[in-house]
């Protein structure tokens, strides 16, 4: 696809010329590249995938360490249990992620896209499999041009078989964050064992394994750069976060132009040439197929493969590295030194992003540290608003929903305050297992003559018997007729 407007051509009167508005995708055969940035990219690929694939298998307190149990509405992250009432933390996480993206983009462009985005990570893995099975760029191009044969069919089948296997494993791992992965693995294993006493995976687990696997296979195996160029909205609004002092991957035209081929021993100045040999390596290694020498383009994902590829050519030719490098527009125009570039990086927008981001991170960290693992809701019994008992007492009935958000069980003591003779007649204590909610009926009494008719403010206090710091207060009213 191409979002550029179609060219208009003049034609003689009466003659019709068909001009397509979109063009078919041209296959990109990215060349393998090695270098400093490639090593960083692969380090992050390994790091992120160790977390993703290994996370569900970690154990914590006899359960899965990271589990988002949607059925029970409990979300376990190591020693912390989150409930739907803790949705504010998810909101804060999204805000932190957005601010981090703004900060990284303002400082050094599309770092997320080039090194840690799942689309980039899985495309890199799929391309590695493709190279191992079919060979590097020239071998893949020759193979695709060949007519179908037993060899070609075998190579293609092997490649797609590995892609499908990895995609299904990815879908299985994804679902393993929402369904206990050991149970899910046993259910899938039972599909091949008719004698197994384990039920088959449910319809939703099956759907999401297949759907997520299909999405991984399609995006990383087939669509690749199309996702980054046409489906990802970030490519469209990234320029709003750039300024002349943002580090971006840039070709130095003053040093490189005029470009042209030459022998290794030739002196470029004597030929009237710059350092660019017009070898095309920067285009061949680009996963989106762009020519970085044409300037900043929204299709560039900031993977720095062109830097590694160009630096190898520069070393081979005996020229200094850095014809394509991370630099800023201001540095190119004003020939700034590295220290000046760094000083300009600490500009107001970066400092504001950093201050807001760290303030939010510290605030979230403090609230998590000070978070009391107890939540209490008070519900009045509407069937018995107020009644007289034993001649001299007025009684109200409540239901307390006590949520023990810690994993350890607690015995909670229930007290009430707000009037001199107010006392708990029933429901003074309750045992609540870890990560469990319990509804407790509580009867409060007050001397009939101690308060006038009407509603009176009272307060419930629920505290753990073994830890006074685990306590919560909730307001309510006491009715006297």
N, C-alpha and C positions, 0 to 999 in steps of 0.2 A: 504493500500500500504506500501511497505517497500523498501527503497532505498539501503539497505545493500545487498551485493552480495550473491547469493545463495550458500549454502554449497555444496561442492562436495563430493560424496561418491564413494568408490571403489565398483565395482560389478564384478561378474564372467564374463568371456568372453561369448559373445553371448546374455547376458541378458541386457535388456533395463530398465533403471530406469528413470521415469519422475520426474523432479524437477521443481516446479513452480518458476518463477522469481519474482512474486509478490504474496502477500498474501491478503486475503480479510480483510476488516476493521473489527476490533473487537469492539463491542459496549462498550463505557466507561460510567459507572454509577458513576458519581462524587457525592461524599457524601457532604451534607451540612456542612458548617463550620462557626464558629463565632470567633471573636477575633478582635484585634486591626487593623490588615491589612484588614480583611473583612469589617470592618466598613469604612475604608478609601476607599475601592473599591466601596462600595455601595454609599458613599457620592459623588464620582466622577460620578457614573452611574446616580444618580439623578441630579447632576449639569449639566452634558452634555446633558441629555435628556430634562431638563427644557429649556435649550438654544435652542436645535434643534426643539422641538415641539412647544415651545412658541414664537420663533423668528418671524415666519411669521405673527403672530396675533398682533404684536406690531404696533401701529400707530405713525406716525411722520409727522407733518405739513399736515395733511389731507390725507396722503397716507401710504402705507405699509412701515414700518421702514427699513426692509431689503428685497430688491427685485432686482433680476437680470433679467431685462427686455431685453431678447435677441432680441425680435422683434424690439423694439425701440432703441436698442443698448445703453441703459442707465442702470447703476448699482447703485442702491441706498443703502447706508449703513448709516442709521440715517440721519445726516445733511449733508453728503457728497455725491455728485453725481460724479460717475466715468464714463468715456467714453472710447471707444476703444483706443483712443490716450493715455490713462493712463495705458496701458498694463504693463508698467514698474513697477507699484506698485504690480501687481500680481506676476511678476518675483521676486521682492524683498521679497514678502511674502513667496514664495516657498523657496528662499534661507534662510530666517530666520527659516522656519520650518525645513529645512535640518540641519542647524547648531545647532538648539535646540536639534534635535534628536541625533546628534553626541555628544553634550555636556552631555545630560542626560545619554546616553549609556556609555560614558567614565567614568562618576561618579558612576552610580548605575545600570548599565545593562539595561534590557528591561522594564524600567518604563512605557514607552508609551504602550507597548503591554499588560502589566499586569493590567493597570488601566484605560486607556483612549482610546485605539484602538476601533473603532466601532465594530469589530468582537468580541472582548472581552466583550464589553458593552452589545451587543444584545444577545450574548450567555448566559451571566449572567441573563438577563431578561427572556429569553426563559427557562432556567433551573429552575428559580424561579417559573414560571408558571407550569412547569412539576412537580416540587415537590409539589406544592399546589394541583394539580389535582390527581397525581398518588402516591404521597408519597415520602419518602426519598429513599436512595439507595437500601436497602434490599427489600422494597415494590415494587420498580420498577423492580428489578430483578425477583421477584416472579411473578409479573404481566406478564412480557414478556415470562416467561416459561409456563404460563398457556395456555390451549387451548382457542380458541376464544369463548367468551360467551357474553351474553347481557351486563353484568357488564364491561367486558374488552372493548367491542366495545364502550360502552357509555363513558368510561374514555378516550379512545384514541380519540374519536370524539370530546369530550369537549376540550381536550388539543390542538388538531390540529385546531379546530375552533377558539380558542383564539389566537393561533399562526398566523393563516391566517388574523384574524381581526387586530392584531397588525401590521402585515406586510403591509396590505393594508393602514392602517392609516399612517405608516411610508412612504410608496410610495406617498400618498396624500400630506403629509407634505413636502416631498422633492420637488415635483412638485410645491408646493405652494411658493417656493422661486423663481420660474421663471415665474409663472402665478399668478396674484393677488389672494391670497388664498380665499378671500371673494367671488370673482367671481367664482372661481373654485368650492367652496362649493355650491354656488347657482346652478351651472350647474349640479353638481352631484345630488343635491336634486331634480332637475327638471326631472331626469330620472324616478322617482317614481310618478311624478305628470303630467299626460297627459295634464292638462289644463294650465300648467305653460308656461309663455311667454319667458322663458329663454332657449337659445340654449344648446344643449348637449355638453359635453366636446369634444374638438377637437381630431383628431386621435393621435397627438403627446402627448397630455396630457394623454390620455387613455393608450397609449403604455408605457409611462414612469412610470405611477402609477403602472401598472401591472408588468412591468419589475423590477422596484426597489423593489416592494413588493415581487415578486418571489425570487429575489436575497437575500433579508433579510430572508425570510422563509427557503430557501435552505441552506444558509450559517450558520445561527444561530440555525436552528432547526435540520438539518440533517448532514451537513458536519462538523461543529464545529471545532474540533482540526485538521481536515484534511486541513483546510484553513491555519492554523498557521504552520503546519508541512511541507506541500508540495506546497502550492500555494503562500505563502507570501515570497518574496525574502529576507526580512529582517532577517529571521531565518538563511539564508545561509551566509550572510556577517557580522553578528553581531560580530563574534569572532575577526574580523579585528579591531574592536574598543575597545576590551577588553585588559587589561594588568593586571599584578599581583596586582595592587592597585585599581582595579575596584570593587566596592561593588556588590557582586552577592549572590544569595541564595545558601547557602552551608551547607552540612552536615559535622559535626565535627567527623571524624572517630577516632581520638585519644581518644575522650571522649566517643563515642558511641560503639566502638568495644571492644571485641566481643559482638555481639548482641545476644539476646535470651529472651524467656519468663521467667517470675518469678512472685511470689506473691507480693502484694503491700508492705508487711512488710519485704520482704527479703532484705538483704544487698548485693548489686551487687558485691562488692569486694570479699566477702566470697564465692561467686559462680563463681568467675573468669569471670564476665560479665561486660560489659560497661553499659551506661545508656540507650541504645536503647533496647526497649523491643520487637522489631520485630513485632509490632502490625499491621503494614501495613497501619496505618491511613494516613501517608504522601502520599501513593500511592492512597488511596481511595478518597482523597479530590482533587487530581490533575486533572484539566480539560483536560490535554493532556495524562494522564495515565502513566506518567514516574515515575521512582523510583529515587528520588533526591539523595539517598545514593550511587548511582553509579557514582556520580560526575557531573560536568557541562555537559549539553546536549543541543543541539540546539533546541530540542522540548520544553524546559522550556520557558514559556512566562513571568516568573517573577511576577506571581500574588500573591506569598507569602501565598497561602492557606496552603501549607505544614508546614509553620512556625506556623500558628495559630493552626493547628491540632496537631502538635508535642508538642507545649507549653501546650496544655490542658492535654495531656498524662503525661508530665513531672510534672505538678502541681498535678495531681491525684496520681502519684507515689511518690510525695514528693521530686522530684529532681529539681535542678535549671533549669530555662528555657534557651533556646538558643542552644539546641542540633542541631537544624536546624535554621539558622539565616542569616541575611545580614552581610557578612564579606568579606574579601579579601583573595586571595591566600597568599599574604605576611603575613597577620595577622595570618593565621593558621600556617604557617611554622615558623614564628619568634615569635609567641605569643605576638603580639603587643597589647598595651592598646588602648582604644577608642580614646584618644587624639592623639596617634601616627597614628592611622588610618585616623583621620580627617586631620592631618598635611600632610599625604601622598596624600590625596585627592586633595590638592592644588598643583598639579604637573604641569610642563610646558604645556602639551597638554591641560589640563583643563583651565589654565589661558589664553592660546592663544584662545581657543574656546570662552571663556567668553568675552575676550576683543573684538574679531571680531564681536561676536553676538551683544553686547551692542552698539558698534560703528555703526553697521548697523541699529539697532533699533532707535538710536538717530538720525541718518541721515534721515531715513524714516519719523520719527516724525517731524523733522524740515521742510522737504520738504512739508509735508502735511499742517503744520502750515503756511508756507510761500506761499503756493500754491495760485496763482491768478486764480479766477474762470472765466477766459476768454481766449479763444483761437481764433486766427485769421489766416486765410489763404488768400493769395492774388493770384488771377488768372487773367492773362491778357486776354483781349478780342482779340482773334486771327483774328476775322472777320474784325476788324477795328484797324489796328496796330497803325497808326498815321494819323491824318488829320488836315487840316487847317480850322478854323471856324472864321467867322466874320472878315476876312481879316488879322488880326494881331495876332491871337492866334493859337497855336498848341495844339491839344487835344489828349489824350490817354484815353481809356476806360478800366476799371478794374471791376472785380467782387470780392467782399470781403465776404468770408464765416466767419461770426461772430458766435461763439459758446459761449453762456452764460451758463456756467456750474454750476452757483448758482441757487438756487430755487426761488430767488426773481427776479422780472423783472427789467430791467435796460434800460435807454436811453443812447446810446453810441454816443459820438462825434467823428467824423473822421477828422483827419488832415493829411497833407502831408508836408514833408520838404525835402530839398536837392538842391533847387535852389531858387534864390531871388524872382522871379515872379511866383513861383509855387503856385497854389491855387486850392481848391476843387470847381468845378463848379456845381456839382450835387451829392447828397448823403452825406451831411454834418452830418447828425444824423439819427439814426434808433432806434426804440423800439424793444427790443428782450425780449420775455417772459422768465420766469425761465426755466432752463433745456431745452433750445430750440436752434436750429441752424437756422440762417437766412442768405440767400444770398442777398447781397446788391450791385446794380450797382453803380459805382463811376466814375465820369468823372473828370480828372485832366487837367488843362490848364496851359500854360506857354507862355510868350511873345515870338513871333517867332524869334526875333533877340537876345534874351538873351542867347541862347545856340547854339553851332555849331551842325551840323548834326552828328548823331550817337546815341549811347545809353548812358544814364546818370543814375547814382545810385540815388535812392530816398528812402524815408522811410515813411511808414504809421504808424500813431499812433492812436489807438482806445482806448478811455477812457470813463468810466462811468461818466455821468454828476453829479451824486450824491455822487460819491466816487472816487477821483482821484487815489487812490491806486489800483483800479481795472482797469488796463491799460495793453496794449500789443503793441509791436512794431514789424513790419514785413517789410523786405527790398524788393525792386522791382527795376525795371528800367523804365525810361521814354525815349521813342524813338522820335528823331527829324529827319525828312527827309529833 
